[in-house]
Each structure stands twice: as C-alpha cells, then as structure tokens.
C-alpha cells in the first residue's frame, strides 16, 4: 500500500536529516510505503511525500536524495553468538566451514600447516566444519587428526556448536579415556571397542574447552568493535548476543565507552547451572537495564543439544539409524524450574534453547509453572529455535504467549540435518507460516556462526525454504511472503526484546535506525532476496556504514 500523504504539520520542524525521492518501506502497522522521511535528534520526526516534508527543513538540514532507492527499518537479529564467532576470527582459528573447505583432507592439510609452524604442545583450534557439507559425510575423528598433529592438541568446533573434534593429544591432556563417564548433558562418542573417537558432544566439550589458553585481555573488546562493523554492513542495527559470559559483557561495555559500538546490542547472560541463576538474581539489575545502545536482554539456558550433533531431545521414534537416540536433556525438570524461577522472580526475561519436542515440552512445563506462580502478564518468555514444533507444541506456545526465536536460514544452511529425524519431523521443522496462522510471535535469528551473519539469507530462505544440498523445498506449506519475512526481522524482533515502542518500524518518535538497499525487496523475484546489498546503514539518524553509490547518494 502506498500512502502519499501523512500529515504531521504541527510537529515537523527543524529536521537534522531529510530523505526524499525514496521507496521507504516503513513496516508500520498498515505497512505504509512513503517517499520521504524527516529525522531529528536521532528519531523519526515525520513520514510522507516529498512535497509534504519540505516544511520540516531548515538551512542546516542534511538532505539525502534516495533517487528511488529502497529504505527499510534496520534489521534485528535476536539470536547470535557474535562474540564467540568474532573472538574465534581474531584468535586466528582455522575456518573449517563451508565454503572455505570442501573435504576432511583440506581440514587436515590446514592443521598440518599450522602444526609445522607452531612449537609442539601449542593448541590448534578451528571452527565451522559440518559433516553434512563434506563429501565424506562423517564426523572428523582423532584418527583423521592424529597423523597431522601428533604433538599439538587439537580442538575443532562443529558448525552446530554442539560438538567438537579433538585429537589424542587433547584427550590425553583432558584425561579422557575409555573409562571416563559421560558428563550430565553430554556424550563422549566411543567406537566399537569403547575407545573415545575424539568427538565430544554438548557438555562433554567442556572437558577439553576449559583447557584452552586464556585470551589476551583486550581481545573481546576488540571483538566488540569488529562485531558492530560486521553487523552494520549487512543491515543489522540491533543484535542480541546470546549466552555470553561476564567477561564478554564487560567487553561490550568497554567498547561502548570507547565509542566503538555501531549497532545496538542486547546482552543475554548465561545460566549454565543453579549458581548462575542465583548470581543473576543477586545482581539487582535485570532485563532492560542499560540504554538504547547496550542493555541486558533475556537470561539464556540450554534445554537440549543440537541437530548437527544428533542430541536434540525428542519423543520416540529416535534418530534414523540410531533408534535408541532420543537426545540429551541438560537439566532435570526440577532444576530447570528452580533456576528459571530464581531468575524470573528477579525480573529476568527467560529464553531457553530447545529444539526437540521433548525439550520444548520440558521448557513449556517450567514456563507455565513460573507464569502462574509469579502471576506474570507480559513475560515474553522465549523458546530459542523450537525446531520440532508440532501442532501440539504450537498450541501450548499460543496458550502461554511464548515467543519463538526462530531461525529462517536454518532450512537452507542446515536443512540436511533435519532429514535425519524423518519426514514427519521435517514437516514441523521451523514452521513460520503455521506460527502466523496460530498467532504465535516469531522473531528471527541467524544463530551466527551456525549460519552467516547476513540476514538476507534468512529473509530469502523464509520465502523459498530451499535446502542447500538437495535443492529440495522443505515443508513448502510453511513458506511465507517477503513482507512476513521482513516482519520477523523488524517488528517481531523488537517485540521479542521489549523494544517495539522504539524500533521495528519507521514511525514518528521511533529511533531513526534504517538501511538503504540496492533493490526493491517487495517487487524483486524471490530468488534475488539473498543477493540484496546494503548501501548504507543509519543508527539514530547517523550513518554507521555506507559507500558511495550513484551520484546523488551522499
Ligand atoms: Zn545459539
């Protein structure tokens, strides 16, 4: 719908910035599209047609001639692990992800090169490998790693983040033998003879990860700077960084103090045990504390594992080819509820990773009890992923008013993992259309580095639902429109973070967070959505990313 005139005659004066001759998709309630927008003091002052907004100008108003280009509200990614991803880049971890490597031998060659250059005993780390995208279609094992790194401990995280491959040197340092029991919520994979294969799943990763050398003290502060640059250049103006540590929160605060943040960040601290929940409860501040740039988000827990590690908690039948594998639950129901009640009673919004339907039910049981006990009205508790979201699960999500942090890009990037769970579960994997029809609010997350930071992958995948390797459309009935996909990344992202009064659409009084893109997303063929380029990103009316493109775009 094109709205040609929207009058804010009384309030429109003294604009700092005027955008005109544009195609401004406001994402307001009626999905208005306008040609001009005035900005003052970092906020949207008025929207309308070019003629109607000239009155907002003064001699000092900056003008941005959009020359027909499209503008959107800045996009919101409610589920990233940006700090973890970027610190890995800064540490020089080997990128073993698609499309950087194409086979296990390419990974082992990279490790051999690194080993040749480093003194014996030095750790070699890497991340991003995905058995589903390697032609061998199997996990890396210590038998792959030992010949190229007999004297260097190796720790290589899988793309899912839910398992890691280690070599014999690393297992030895961690004292992991065939007699080591699986830790609660984790698995030490073993071969037919009972020997560890080097694959550590979920909490078992910590047996080795805790031995990795400490980072230089400023690494995470430098990472926060890089994070905001990487987000701004792809059109994100708000990110939620999930399951972060106290040191990582300190780093964001320091980066903000230094003036390095270019996007707004919600920090979601981790609850990995009951003591963490107590610590958060005793802080005295909680979700929402901070300002428009940097604030505390939801408290995050894990209920189960990942599809890539085949550790999501499901009801029978088990994983295809592993009938006894019903996944892992990281918490007993009693402990989960205790931890969540402790945090929620202290004012924390809750978000809990749950992919399998059995895990989602455990979380919803806990949420239901807490909502009732604390008489919560507007809790916006979130289920992160909600990967296997059957009709029964959706009914509960709706009844409890629980928000889903969904992952539109998963269908494309890791849809091949879904298929290990059988066609019935693929049908209900990440069902965006059903959520809309059933009145469930879904916000969107890339889960960086599970999928890339570019939100355009997710916007495209939500519309087409094509899986990368087979080219198959997974659950085509769950495809949504481009406008609906944009809603997940704008309005719904704002809602998930209790920020719908200040962002998620371009409307008078809201933050002037917007992006200029290179094509009209409402009219291009769906396949082009993944190719959208961001020309400029504005935060609070100030340009934080952009290059010259065309004579009139300043
Ligand atoms: Zn995640």
Boltz pocket constraint, residues with backbone or C-beta under 6 A from the ligand:
constraints:
  - pocket:
      binder: B
      contacts: [[A, 79], [A, 80], [A, 81], [A, 242], [A, 447]]
      max_distance: 6.0
